[in-house]
Amino acid sequence: MTVEEELRDAFARHEALAPPVGPLRAAIDRLVVRRRRRRRRLTVGATALAVLGLLAVTVPQVVPTPGGRAVTGALTGGTPEAVPGGALNVLLLGVDGTAREPARRAYSVLLVHVPADRSRLYLVSFPRDLEVSIPGHGTDKLNAAFLFGAGVERPDLGRGLELTSRTVTGLTGLRPDAGAVLTYPVLRELTDTLDGVEVCLPGEVRSAHSGRVFRAGCQHLGGAASVDLLRQRVGLPDGGLDRDRNAQLFAAGLIRRAGEQGVLHDPVRLSRLWGTIGSDAAVAGNGTSLLTLLRVVPELDSAEPVGLSLPVGVPMGLDRSLRPDPAATPEFLAALREDRLDRWVAAHPDRVTRLR
């Protein structure tokens, strides 16, 4: 008897001991269907965030602020809200929490300004080490506002966003129309769902966490690498200010990636994508629905954003806190409030972050 015949004989003898395959196959099929549905939901939601990562939608962590309201109108089948005609301001917070570690402080505070003429997006960074007045908590660094609002035990992301929004309002005189909190896991999943984003760095960055070296120039980064880059502050020439600029570069890469996929100028597809988020939708700030904000995207003359930062002085004291530049900041904030950043940029080209 050959080896092949012996194996067949052994299988035949033990076949009766094997459990029936029908129930097992049915269970496997059910599991495959569930996973496919979950992957579709994640893909659609994350693609929407690629567009709305700059319009304050985050999946799955869209969070309401106290006093906010659920999205209504077009999202629920009622009468759509009118698209706002003036300038829009959306506050985005990057926080350092993970699935195993609660969010603590905001590592990135970014205000997305959409001018009334819908010419382009402005990404305005506010340094996390900026010394500000936090309502109810005196003077502290800007990133502490999220911690004070969210709390340490069982952090409430929405309350952290709300207090940070009030703090930014006190600083700028602008009340954000909406806001969102983005955690590292969300950014990682989003980037991987988009098959990575292109980030163009002005200089080399060496990770203090993984040892990875991000070379100067444009490079395609996956989710884990993108989060690694966004965490870097130690060893950079301007510390946290350089991290803010890298966050702008990453956000610009997300916009371009969404544009390459044909999402930015298809309002029907955008509405359908947003509709899949359903009951997770919420608003912050003035109460304008996020779907309504989303509808301004096709109106933009250019999807290429402009990166800006609040003008600040040199770091002060042992904690390296920052204060607004007394000469440049008032003019900058006036331009932001009065929706004339285009003229401010033209007069101060040296203060624009090169995003490519």
N, C-alpha and C positions, 0 to 999 in steps of 0.2 A: 504494500500500500504506500502510495506517495504521500509526501508531507501535506499536499493540498487535500488529498482524500481524507487524511487523518483529521485535519482541521474541520472539514465539512461534517465528518462523523461526530466530532465533539460538539459542534454547534447543534446538530440534530438532537443529540442526547439531552442537552440542557435547555432546548427551546421551550419545553413545557414549564420550566421554572421561571421564565422571564415574565414580568408583569405585562398586562395588555397595553399596547401602545396607543390605543384610541384616546383614552382620557388624558394621557401625557401629551399627545400631539395637540389635543384641543386646548389644554392649558397653555402650551407654548404659543399657539396661534393667538389666544386671547392676550397674552403678555406682549407679543409683537405688535398687535393692533394698538394696545394702550401706549406703548413706547413711541410708535409712529405718530399717534395723535399728540403726545406730549411734545415731541420734537417739532411738529408743525406749529404748535402754539408758541413755543419758545422762539422759533425762527421768525414767525410773523411779528411777535411782540418786540423782539430785539431789533428787527429791521426798522420798525416804527421808531424805536429809540435812536437809531442811527440818524434819522432826520430830526427827531425831537430831543436828542441829547442837547441840542441847542435851542429847543423850545420847551424845555422843562418837563419832559415825560420820561419816566424811568420804569423799566419792567424787570422784575416784578415789584420793585419797591417804589411805586407811586404812592406818596403819602400826603394826607390832608393836613392842613394846619388847623389848630383850634379856631372855630368860627367859620371854617371853610364850608363849602357845600358840594354835594355830588354833582357831577356833570349832568346837565339836562339838555333839552333841545334836540339837535340833530343826532346826538348819540343815543337817545332813547326813543327816537321816532317822532318827537314833537316838532314844533316850529324852530328852525335853525336860528341861532343868535346871529345878529348882524356882525360882520367882521369889523373890528375896531378900525377907525380911520386914522387915528393918531399914532404916535410912537409907542412901542411896546418894550417892556423891560422884564426879563425873566431871570430869576436867581437860581443858579446851580451850585450845589454844595457837594464836593467830593469828601467822603469821610472814610476813616481808616478802620472801620469794623469789618469783620469777616463772619462766616457762619458760626465759628467757634468763639469769637471774641467780639463783645459788644462795641459799637461805634463809640469813639471818645471825642476827639476834636476834629473840626473840619480842616483838612489839609489843603483844600482849594476852595476859594470863594470866587465865583465867576458870574458876572452880570452880562447877559446877552441883550444887547440893545438893537432893536429893529426900528430904523427911522421911519417917519411918517411917509416919506417918498418911496419906501421899500427898495432903496438902492442896493443895500447889502446888509450883512450882519456885522456887528461890532462885538468882539469878545473882550470885555473889560475885567481884568484881574484886580482883586483887592488882596494885598499881602496878608497872610495869616497872622503875621507878627505885628500888624498895624495896631497902634495904641488907640482904642476907641472907648466911647461911653456906652456901656451895655445896660439897657433899661433894667432897673432893679438890682444891679450888681456892680455899680460903680465903674471904674476905669480898669480895663484889662485888654489883653490881646484879642483881636477879632475872632480867632479860632476858638476862644473860650466861650463865645456866645452859644455855640451849638451844644457844648457840654452843659452849660448852665440850664439851657432850655430842655434838653433831652433827659438829663439826670443820669446818675451812675447806675443805680439799681434798675434793671429792666428799662433801658433807654427808650424814649419815645421820639422817633425820628421826626415826626411832624412838629412836635413842640420845639425841637432843636432848630428846625427850619424856620419856624415862626419867630423865635427870638432873634435868630441871625438876620432875618428879613427886617425886623424892627430896628436892629442895630444899623444895618446898611441904610435904611431910610433916614435915621438920625444923622448919619454921616453925609449922605448925598442930597437929601431933600426929595428923593424919588421913592415912591412906594412900588415895589415890584408887582407886576400884574399876575405873576404866577411863579412857582418855584418847584424844585425837586431835589431829592437827595440821591446821590449815586454812590454805592459802596464798591469796594474792590471786586467782590464776586459778580456784581452786575456788569461792570466794565469788562471783566475777563470774558464772561459769557457773550456779551454783545460783540466784542472784537472777534472772537472765534466764529460766531455765527455769520459774520460778514467776511469770513476767510481772511481776517487780518486787515490792518490799515497801514498806509504809508506815512511815516513820520520823518520830517527833514530837520536834522539837528545841526545847529551852527558850530558845535564843537563836540569832542568826545565826552561821553559820560560813562563812568565806571560805577557799577552797582556796589553799594556798601553792604547789601544783603546777600547777593548771590555771586558776586565777583564778575558778573557778565560785563562786557565792554560794548557799549553802543557807540559805534563809530560816527564821526562827523559826516554829514550828508544825508541823503534820503535812503531809507530802508523800510522793508516790509516787516511789521511786527505782529505776532499773534497775541492772544489774550494774556498769557502769563508774562511775556516780555513787555507788553504795554503797561501792565500794572507795576512791574518791576521798575520801569522807567519813571512812572508817575510818582513812585514813592521816594525817588532820590532827591536828597537835599544836601546831605553831608558830602563835602569834597567839591561841590560846585562853586565856582568863583563868587557868585552872588547868593549862594545858599537858597533860601526859600523863594527868592525872586526868580531865580533860574528855574525852579520847579514850576512856578506859575507860568513861565513862558513855555515850558515843555507841555504843560496842560493845554495851553492854547494850540500848540502844534498838533497835539493828539486830537483835540476837538476839530481842528481844520481837516485832519485826515479822515475823521468820521464823516464830515460833510461831503468831502470829495468821493468817498466810498459809496455813500448813499446816492450821490449824483451819477456815478458810474453804473449803478444798478437801475437807473431810470426812475427813482422814487420821487425825487425832489419836485418834478413838474407834472405830476399826475395826481390831481386832486381827488379823483374817484378812488384810485388805489390807496391814497393816503387815508381817506375816510374809512375805507374798508379795513385797513390795517389797524387804525385807531379803534374801530368798533370792536375788534376782537378782544381788546383789553377789558371791555365791559365794566363790571362793577368795581374793578380795581381803580378806575379813574377817579381823580379828585382834583380840587383846585386849591390854590393858596393865593394870598395877596388880596387883590381887589375883587376877586370872584369871577373873573372872566374865564369861561371854560377853556380847557386845554385844546379841545377840538376846534374851537373858534380861532385860537392862536395858530393852530396847525394850518388853518385855511389861508394864512397869509404867505405860506412858503412859495406857492406858485407865482406870487406877485413880485418876488425879488428879482431885481435886474441882474444881480450877480450872486452866485452861491459861494463865491470866494470871500471868506471873512477877513476882517481887519483886526489884528491883535493889538490891544492897548493895555496899559497898566496905570493904576493910580500913581501919580508922581509922589515920591517919598524922599526923605532925607537919608542920611547915613544911619546905620544901626546905633542905638544908644544903650548904655549900661551893660550889666552882666547878662541880662536876658536877651540882649540884642533886639530890643523892641524898635519899631519904626514909627515915625510920625510923618503926617502929610507935609509935603514941601510947601512952605508958606508962600512962596512966589508962584509956583506953577499949579498947585492943586485948586485954588479957587477958580482960576480960569478954566481948568479942565472940567470941574464939576458943573460950572455954569453952562459950558458947551453941552454936557451930557443932559442936564435938566431941560435946556432950551432946544434940544434936538438939532444941534449944529456941529456934531462931531466931525462931519466932513470938512468943515472949514478949519477946525482945530487941527485935524490931521494934516491938512495942506500947509498949515503954518508951522507944524512941529513934526516933520517927517522923521527926525531922528528918534522920536519916541514911539514909533510904530514897530511892533514885533514882526520880523520877517517870518512868514509862515510857510515859505517854500524855498 
